[in-house]
């Protein structure tokens, strides 16, 4: 407090301006991120080496196939990332989704999806009617 009162006021004012500018920048960034994350899509757009734009809708087509070609009470095993999409788009029950908290359950699904085919089938046939692998 040995500085003059004027120096303290100027320093406080500069600090306040920097704080407000950073705050507004942060709020702007939050809105931008929220906007980008709220536009999730299962249809991807890409360009071929010729420059032609193509739509990749394999996920949507697979979900529609599940919806149209499987019984309504079917259980689908897939990695948990796809659980909500399978449930929402295909209207089928999944063994795991983003809200599955049972780590042993997730580990069993991971083991089944990455294990040897014969051993995995022995477990999967008791849990699910269909397996979706990307």
PLY file of the C-alpha trace (Angstrom):
ply
format ascii 1.0
element vertex 134
property float x
property float y
property float z
element edge 133
property int vertex1
property int vertex2
end_header
0.00 0.00 0.00
2.96 2.26 -0.41
1.86 3.22 -3.93
-0.36 6.15 -4.52
-4.08 5.76 -4.49
-4.17 6.56 -8.21
-1.82 3.62 -9.06
-4.00 1.18 -7.12
-7.15 2.37 -8.89
-5.54 2.08 -12.33
-4.21 -1.40 -11.50
-7.61 -2.53 -10.24
-9.31 -1.11 -13.34
-6.87 -2.88 -15.70
-7.28 -6.12 -13.75
-11.09 -5.80 -13.99
-10.92 -5.18 -17.75
-8.70 -8.22 -18.28
-10.98 -10.33 -16.08
-14.10 -9.22 -18.00
-12.45 -9.77 -21.39
-11.40 -13.29 -20.38
-14.86 -13.95 -18.99
-16.58 -12.87 -22.19
-14.13 -14.92 -24.25
-14.82 -17.95 -22.07
-18.59 -17.55 -22.38
-18.27 -17.16 -26.14
-16.15 -20.32 -26.31
-18.68 -22.24 -24.20
-21.51 -21.29 -26.56
-19.42 -22.30 -29.58
-18.59 -25.72 -28.07
-22.22 -26.27 -27.05
-23.37 -25.46 -30.58
-20.91 -27.90 -32.14
-21.68 -30.68 -29.68
-25.44 -30.33 -30.09
-25.20 -31.09 -33.80
-24.06 -34.68 -33.49
-24.71 -36.74 -36.57
-24.62 -40.39 -37.54
-24.23 -39.35 -41.17
-20.71 -38.27 -42.07
-19.60 -36.20 -45.04
-16.31 -36.80 -46.81
-14.48 -36.01 -50.05
-13.03 -38.53 -52.44
-9.62 -38.01 -54.01
-11.48 -36.72 -57.08
-13.02 -33.95 -54.98
-16.51 -35.48 -55.12
-18.39 -35.15 -51.84
-20.02 -38.29 -50.50
-22.28 -39.01 -47.54
-21.36 -41.98 -45.37
-24.53 -43.23 -43.75
-23.48 -46.74 -42.71
-24.51 -46.19 -39.09
-27.99 -45.02 -40.04
-28.46 -47.88 -42.48
-27.35 -50.44 -39.88
-29.71 -48.99 -37.28
-32.57 -48.99 -39.77
-31.81 -52.60 -40.66
-31.98 -53.52 -36.97
-35.28 -51.67 -36.68
-36.83 -53.23 -39.79
-35.37 -56.76 -39.85
-35.30 -57.83 -36.21
-38.06 -58.63 -33.74
-39.04 -55.76 -31.47
-37.89 -57.57 -28.33
-34.39 -58.25 -29.72
-31.36 -57.61 -27.54
-28.34 -56.13 -29.30
-24.77 -56.38 -28.06
-22.47 -53.57 -29.17
-19.81 -51.51 -27.52
-21.42 -49.06 -25.11
-20.70 -46.01 -27.32
-23.47 -47.09 -29.70
-26.06 -48.01 -27.06
-28.11 -44.80 -27.11
-28.11 -44.69 -30.91
-29.25 -48.29 -31.20
-31.98 -47.62 -28.67
-33.04 -44.29 -30.19
-32.80 -44.98 -33.92
-33.36 -48.75 -34.10
-35.67 -48.91 -31.08
-33.94 -52.05 -29.79
-32.68 -53.00 -26.34
-28.92 -52.84 -25.89
-26.78 -54.53 -23.28
-24.82 -51.36 -22.58
-24.98 -47.63 -23.22
-23.33 -44.49 -21.90
-25.11 -44.87 -18.56
-23.88 -48.40 -17.81
-22.05 -48.09 -14.50
-21.32 -51.76 -13.95
-17.65 -52.05 -14.92
-17.75 -55.86 -14.83
-20.62 -55.79 -17.33
-18.64 -53.51 -19.66
-15.56 -55.70 -19.23
-17.55 -58.82 -20.16
-18.87 -57.13 -23.30
-15.34 -56.00 -24.20
-14.03 -59.50 -23.67
-16.79 -60.97 -25.85
-16.23 -58.44 -28.64
-12.45 -58.88 -28.71
-12.05 -62.52 -27.70
-11.77 -65.65 -29.78
-14.91 -66.24 -31.80
-15.85 -69.66 -30.42
-15.39 -68.72 -26.76
-17.13 -65.39 -27.22
-20.09 -67.03 -28.94
-20.60 -69.34 -25.96
-21.18 -66.28 -23.77
-22.93 -63.99 -26.26
-25.60 -66.54 -27.21
-26.95 -66.32 -23.65
-26.93 -62.52 -23.53
-27.92 -61.12 -26.91
-29.82 -61.94 -30.07
-27.65 -59.78 -32.34
-24.12 -58.41 -32.21
-23.27 -55.12 -33.88
-19.59 -54.69 -34.73
-18.16 -51.63 -36.44
0 1
1 2
2 3
3 4
4 5
5 6
6 7
7 8
8 9
9 10
10 11
11 12
12 13
13 14
14 15
15 16
16 17
17 18
18 19
19 20
20 21
21 22
22 23
23 24
24 25
25 26
26 27
27 28
28 29
29 30
30 31
31 32
32 33
33 34
34 35
35 36
36 37
37 38
38 39
39 40
40 41
41 42
42 43
43 44
44 45
45 46
46 47
47 48
48 49
49 50
50 51
51 52
52 53
53 54
54 55
55 56
56 57
57 58
58 59
59 60
60 61
61 62
62 63
63 64
64 65
65 66
66 67
67 68
68 69
69 70
70 71
71 72
72 73
73 74
74 75
75 76
76 77
77 78
78 79
79 80
80 81
81 82
82 83
83 84
84 85
85 86
86 87
87 88
88 89
89 90
90 91
91 92
92 93
93 94
94 95
95 96
96 97
97 98
98 99
99 100
100 101
101 102
102 103
103 104
104 105
105 106
106 107
107 108
108 109
109 110
110 111
111 112
112 113
113 114
114 115
115 116
116 117
117 118
118 119
119 120
120 121
121 122
122 123
123 124
124 125
125 126
126 127
127 128
128 129
129 130
130 131
131 132
132 133
